[in-house]
Amino acid sequence: MKEKEIIPINAYNEDQQEILDEEAQKNLTFTIGDETYGIQIENITQIIGIQHITFIPHQPPYVKGVINLRGQIIPVMEVRTKFDKPVIEYDDRTCIIVVNKEDLYVGLIVDRVSEVLNIKESEIADTPSFNDAVRVQYISGIAHVNDNVVILLDIDKLLENQ
């Protein structure tokens, strides 16, 4: 499958300038099942199509192995498995989002990449309080954008136990 590069961080049109002036954060949105998630674009290096993943033994179930991306070996995590969702077969929309946090590169396998959204602070609610049985450690907030709910992920916490 051919590689797909993401839109540069500073690429926006004049209609988006008003949103950016209101301290918006750019998030790449993607889906896992019926849910939409967002990751701040500053952490994203690129988006590539699914490719051969080399299995590494004795890893947690969500660590699928490693890929060779232009000579760089990158561990790959299946977000669906990390979030305790049922495993599905990869298709032509399945992507790997390569993220970089403090020189740690990790590929995140997601069902589909959606779009880059400018999310204003006023559209973000704190993570709701649940009882101790509900795990929300990867969530930094919940955004309500265009009548849709976007679960914003904390990339530090997502990669912490990786």
VOFIVO-833778 format. One record per residue: residue in one letter; x, y, z of N, C-alpha, C in turn. Coordinates in steps of 0.05 Angstrom, whole numbers, padded with zeros to 5 digits, always signed. Layout:
<sites>
AXYZXYZXYZ/...
</sites>
This chain:
<sites>
M+00017-00023+00000+00000+00000+00000+00018+00025+00000/K+00010+00045-00014+00026+00069-00017+00024+00086+00008/E+00046+00099+00016+00047+00115+00040+00031+00140+00036/K+00018+00149+00058+00002+00174+00058+00014+00193+00078/E+00023+00216+00070+00034+00236+00089+00012+00253+00099/I+00014+00263+00124-00007+00280+00135-00003+00309+00127/I-00023+00324+00132-00022+00353+00126-00002+00366+00145/P+00015+00384+00136+00033+00397+00154+00018+00413+00175/I+00030+00415+00198+00017+00428+00221+00008+00456+00214/N+00023+00471+00199+00016+00499+00194-00002+00502+00169/A-00012+00481+00158-00029+00483+00134-00058+00487+00142/Y-00069+00510+00136-00097+00515+00142-00106+00537+00123/N-00133+00539+00120-00143+00560+00102-00153+00584+00119/E-00161+00606+00106-00169+00630+00120-00193+00626+00138/D-00212+00608+00131-00235+00603+00148-00227+00591+00174/Q-00204+00577+00175-00195+00565+00200-00180+00584+00218/Q-00173+00608+00207-00157+00627+00223-00172+00635+00248/E-00198+00640+00246-00213+00648+00269-00212+00627+00291/I-00214+00602+00284-00213+00580+00303-00185+00579+00316/L-00164+00583+00300-00137+00582+00311-00132+00605+00330/D-00144+00629+00324-00141+00651+00342-00153+00646+00369/E-00172+00628+00372-00185+00622+00397-00171+00599+00412/E-00145+00597+00409-00128+00577+00423-00139+00549+00418/A-00142+00542+00393-00150+00515+00385-00126+00497+00384/Q-00131+00472+00389-00109+00452+00385-00117+00435+00361/K-00097+00429+00345-00101+00412+00321-00099+00383+00330/N-00119+00367+00323-00120+00339+00330-00126+00323+00305/L-00110+00301+00301-00116+00282+00280-00137+00263+00292/T-00159+00260+00279-00180+00242+00289-00179+00216+00273/F-00185+00194+00288-00186+00168+00276-00208+00152+00291/T-00215+00130+00278-00236+00113+00290-00226+00086+00298/I-00237+00076+00319-00235+00049+00328-00263+00040+00333/G-00273+00022+00316-00302+00015+00317-00319+00039+00312/D-00338+00045+00329-00356+00068+00326-00346+00093+00340/E-00324+00091+00355-00314+00114+00370-00294+00130+00354/T-00294+00156+00358-00275+00174+00346-00256+00184+00367/Y-00230+00182+00361-00209+00191+00379-00192+00212+00366/G-00179+00228+00383-00161+00249+00372-00134+00249+00386/I-00113+00254+00371-00086+00257+00382-00076+00284+00372/Q-00064+00300+00390-00052+00325+00381-00033+00321+00359/I-00035+00337+00338-00020+00332+00313+00010+00337+00318/E+00017+00352+00338+00046+00357+00343+00061+00331+00349/N+00047+00310+00357+00060+00285+00364+00062+00266+00340/I+00050+00273+00317+00047+00255+00295+00069+00261+00274/T+00083+00240+00266+00104+00242+00246+00092+00237+00218/Q+00077+00216+00215+00065+00209+00190+00044+00188+00193/I+00029+00184+00171+00009+00163+00170+00017+00145+00146/I+00018+00119+00151+00024+00100+00130+00003+00078+00129/G+00001+00066+00106-00017+00043+00104-00005+00019+00119/I-00022+00000+00124-00014-00024+00139+00007-00038+00122/Q+00027-00049+00135+00048-00063+00121+00057-00087+00137/H+00077-00101+00127+00087-00125+00141+00097-00117+00169/I+00087-00131+00189+00096-00127+00217+00111-00152+00226/T+00135-00149+00235+00151-00171+00245+00144-00176+00274/F+00135-00200+00280+00128-00208+00307+00152-00209+00325/I+00148-00199+00350+00169-00200+00371+00157-00216+00394/P+00170-00238+00401+00158-00255+00422+00158-00242+00450/H+00141-00252+00467+00139-00244+00495+00131-00215+00499/Q+00113-00205+00483+00104-00178+00485+00074-00178+00494/P+00064-00156+00505+00035-00155+00511+00019-00159+00485/P-00005-00168+00488-00022-00174+00464-00025-00150+00445/Y-00025-00126+00455-00029-00103+00438-00004-00094+00423/V+00019-00104+00430+00044-00099+00415+00046-00120+00393/K+00041-00111+00369+00040-00129+00346+00067-00136+00335/G+00088-00121+00341+00115-00126+00332+00128-00100+00323/V+00145-00102+00302+00159-00078+00293+00157-00077+00262/I+00160-00052+00252+00161-00048+00224+00188-00034+00217/N+00196-00037+00193+00220-00024+00183+00211-00001+00166/L+00213+00024+00176+00204+00047+00162+00229+00063+00152/R+00236+00059+00127+00259+00072+00115+00284+00069+00133/G+00289+00044+00141+00313+00037+00157+00310+00041+00187/Q+00288+00052+00196+00284+00056+00225+00264+00034+00235/I+00272+00020+00256+00255+00000+00267+00236+00013+00287/I+00210+00009+00283+00190+00023+00299+00171+00002+00311/P+00168+00001+00338+00148-00017+00349+00120-00008+00341/V+00102-00028+00339+00075-00022+00330+00055-00033+00350/M+00036-00016+00358+00016-00022+00378-00012-00022+00364/E-00028-00042+00369-00055-00042+00359-00073-00029+00379/V-00083-00005+00373-00099+00010+00392-00125-00005+00399/R-00136-00018+00379-00161-00034+00383-00157-00054+00406/T-00135-00069+00406-00129-00089+00426-00123-00075+00453/K-00108-00053+00452-00101-00038+00477-00127-00029+00491/F-00147-00022+00475-00172-00013+00487-00193-00035+00491/D-00183-00060+00491-00200-00083+00496-00224-00086+00477/K-00219-00078+00452-00240-00082+00431-00234-00108+00417/P-00255-00120+00405-00251-00145+00390-00232-00141+00366/V-00216-00161+00361-00198-00160+00338-00214-00162+00312/I-00206-00146+00292-00219-00149+00266-00197-00151+00245/E-00204-00160+00222-00185-00163+00200-00178-00135+00189/Y-00153-00131+00182-00144-00106+00171-00156-00104+00142/D-00162-00079+00134-00172-00074+00107-00156-00051+00095/D-00165-00042+00072-00150-00021+00058-00152+00007+00071/R-00168+00010+00092-00170+00035+00107-00154+00034+00133/T-00145+00010+00141-00129+00007+00165-00103+00022+00161/C-00095+00038+00181-00071+00054+00179-00053+00051+00203/I-00029+00059+00200-00010+00062+00222-00004+00091+00225/I-00010+00102+00248-00003+00130+00254+00024+00129+00269/V+00044+00140+00258+00071+00140+00271+00072+00165+00289/V+00075+00161+00315+00077+00183+00334+00105+00184+00345/N+00112+00208+00354+00139+00213+00365+00135+00228+00391/K+00144+00217+00412+00143+00231+00438+00171+00228+00451/E+00185+00251+00452+00212+00252+00463+00230+00230+00451/D+00231+00230+00425+00248+00212+00409+00240+00182+00411/L+00217+00177+00421+00206+00150+00421+00185+00149+00399/Y+00191+00133+00378+00173+00130+00355+00158+00104+00359/V+00131+00106+00356+00114+00083+00358+00093+00085+00337/G+00086+00062+00324+00064+00061+00305+00039+00053+00319/L+00017+00067+00314-00009+00060+00325-00027+00050+00303/I-00035+00025+00304-00054+00014+00284-00082+00023+00291/V-00095+00036+00273-00123+00045+00277-00140+00036+00254/D-00166+00035+00258-00185+00026+00237-00185+00045+00213/R-00188+00071+00219-00190+00091+00198-00180+00118+00208/V-00166+00132+00192-00159+00160+00198-00181+00177+00186/S-00191+00196+00202-00213+00213+00193-00204+00240+00182/E-00197+00259+00199-00190+00285+00190-00174+00300+00212/V-00163+00323+00205-00151+00340+00224-00172+00361+00233/L-00176+00362+00259-00196+00381+00270-00182+00401+00287/N-00192+00426+00285-00183+00447+00304-00204+00447+00326/I-00195+00440+00350-00213+00438+00372-00207+00460+00392/K-00227+00477+00397-00224+00499+00416-00225+00489+00444/E-00211+00503+00462-00212+00495+00490-00241+00494+00501/S-00258+00512+00491-00286+00513+00501-00301+00488+00492/E-00291+00473+00473-00305+00449+00464-00295+00424+00479/I-00276+00427+00496-00264+00404+00511-00274+00404+00539/A-00286+00381+00547-00294+00377+00574-00274+00358+00588/D-00272+00361+00614-00254+00343+00629-00264+00314+00626/T-00246+00296+00631-00254+00267+00631-00274+00263+00653/P-00297+00250+00646-00317+00246+00667-00307+00228+00689/S-00318+00232+00713-00310+00215+00736-00327+00190+00735/F-00313+00167+00737-00326+00142+00738-00318+00128+00764/N-00329+00105+00769-00320+00090+00792-00293+00077+00785/D-00280+00065+00805-00253+00054+00801-00252+00032+00780/A-00275+00020+00773-00275-00002+00754-00272+00008+00725/V-00277+00033+00720-00276+00044+00693-00248+00057+00690/R-00233+00047+00670-00206+00058+00666-00206+00080+00645/V-00197+00103+00652-00197+00126+00634-00169+00138+00633/Q-00149+00123+00640-00122+00134+00643-00110+00145+00617/Y-00119+00137+00593-00108+00147+00568-00122+00171+00558/I-00144+00180+00571-00161+00201+00561-00153+00228+00574/S-00148+00248+00557-00142+00275+00568-00167+00293+00568/G-00187+00286+00553-00212+00302+00553-00231+00291+00532/I-00255+00302+00533-00276+00295+00513-00284+00320+00499/A-00283+00320+00473-00291+00343+00457-00318+00339+00444/H-00333+00360+00442-00358+00360+00427-00355+00378+00403/V-00352+00366+00380-00347+00381+00355-00367+00373+00334/N-00381+00393+00323-00400+00388+00301-00419+00365+00308/D-00431+00364+00331-00450+00344+00340-00437+00316+00343/N-00411+00315+00344-00396+00289+00348-00380+00291+00373/V-00377+00268+00386-00360+00266+00409-00333+00255+00401/V-00311+00269+00408-00284+00260+00402-00270+00255+00429/I-00260+00231+00432-00245+00224+00457-00216+00232+00452/L-00206+00251+00467-00179+00260+00463-00160+00244+00480/L-00139+00233+00467-00120+00215+00480-00096+00230+00490/D-00086+00221+00513-00061+00231+00525-00039+00212+00514/I-00023+00222+00495-00003+00205+00482+00017+00195+00502/D+00025+00212+00522+00044+00203+00542+00034+00178+00557/K+00009+00179+00566-00002+00157+00581-00007+00132+00563/L-00014+00137+00538-00019+00115+00520+00007+00100+00515/L+00029+00114+00512+00055+00101+00507+00069+00092+00532/E+00061+00101+00555+00075+00095+00580+00079+00065+00585/N+00058+00050+00583+00060+00021+00588+00064+00005+00563/Q+00072+00018+00542+00075+00006+00516+00098-00013+00516/
</sites>
